[in-house]
Amino acid sequence: MTRAVVVGGWGIPAEALRPLLPAEVEPVLLEPARMAIGHQDLESALDAVMARVPSGVPWLGWSLGGQVAMAARERFPGTVSGVVTLCSTPRFLEGSDWSVGMADADFRGFREGMRVDVEQTLGRFCALVSQGSASPRQVRRELQALDWPELTLDYRQGLSDSLEWLARLDQRALWQQAGAWAQHLFCGRDALVSGAVPETLGLAGERCHLAAESCHWPASAAGATDWISGAMEQVAP
């Protein structure tokens, strides 16, 4: 078996990514919300987790998990052999020089939702994940069927703190300077991460793949499993 670290996205169990992995991959699953418990900043969360993950293996991350994986490679280049990101972006929020991020007003709505009604906010997020799919109801059913964690006070705080990672992270320089050790999948109908990110960032085509007819949920992308398998081979040691 081949070891790999697999990082889920914000608010959705990392176990959801297991069916996308090559059969020979034995994953160590991480979730940003759990990583954030007791660690408001991503750097300290990574410092805490590195002692319990295998060294010298590739990391795969979906959505926020892709940013976590890229940060892990930057902070621990000798431990992370390479990174595969799925529907991730180096900067989640829009800015004066970044037109392909989420609008500040929309993000504030998520932040406020976490204070008012966590379950409703997670449901809204799942709806955005499925938006753009040819079968959004099917995607939502797949997500709802997952083994969701209990919304304890600690887990709720982890969700809120990892949401703030999305607000703070700006990895554009890191993504631009990365070599063949980083491979990226984008989806053209993604309601959360624009399919225009690679062009806006000037990323080399050979490091990126665009699934033009897919939503934010990578399982909706035709051939996703085959692409992931090939990408993980490229970034493996």
Helices and strands as residue ranges (DSSP letters): E 2-7, G 14-20, E 25-30, H 32-35, H 42-49, G 50-52, E 57-62, H 64-75, E 80-86, H 104-116, H 118-130, H 136-144, H 153-168, H 172-177, E 182-187, H 197-201, G 205-207, E 208-211, G 218-220, H 224-235
